[in-house]
Amino acid sequence: MKIFLQNPNRWSNKINFVDENNVFLGYDLDQSCCEYADWFIDDTPWQTCLPNDVSAYQKTEGYDGWVFDTNFQVLIENYRGLDEGGIAIFKITKDGAEKYIHIFNSHNGYYGHGFDFTIGETVLESGTL
């Protein structure tokens, strides 16, 4: 899997994940004033709260051979602790090990960040957090 974090000073601020099967997850991180949109990867899906420091879970290298489990996508709207925001969770696997990509947005109901989860041209999940 390749992870591309585009430079917000040069292009739009986006995070993109692409595996060797051409499965793609893209998320818009460009923020306005009263919101917090971000991402992280962990060994378990966070179902009750977010880590205090997501930057500790934002490694973009070392994911060679990891692929998406296209049968696992969780979208939680009005996620506890994110005000009126939401979180989407996607599973990646390698040699029987599992990790979970989390994309989220905490906001007061006036903001949204789009994401797409696709295989080639086929949309598996698309939404706004």
C-alpha positions, 0 to 999 in steps of 0.5 A: 500500500502507498500512502500519499499526503499531499502538501497543503501549501502546494496542492489541496490538502488530501490523504490517499491510500492505494493498494496493489489491487488498485483499491483507493481511499481518498479523503479531503483534509482541507479545513475551515475554522470550526472543525478538525479533520484528520486520519490515523492508523491503528491495530484496532478500530476505535469505537468509543473515542479518538487518541489524544495525539493522532500524529503518533498514529500517522506513519505513511511508510512501512505499509508495503504488501498491506491491502484493503479488506473491501468487505469491511467499511464502517461509517459512524455519523454523529460519532461520540466526541466529534460533535456533529462529525463522523468517522469512517474505518477501513481494514487493511491486512497483510499475512493475517495481521490487521490494521484499521485506517480511520478518517474523521471530522469533528465539527458543529454541523456546518462543515463536511469532508468528502471521501471515496473508497473505490476499486478502479471505477467501482465505488464501494463507499462514498460520503461526507464526514 
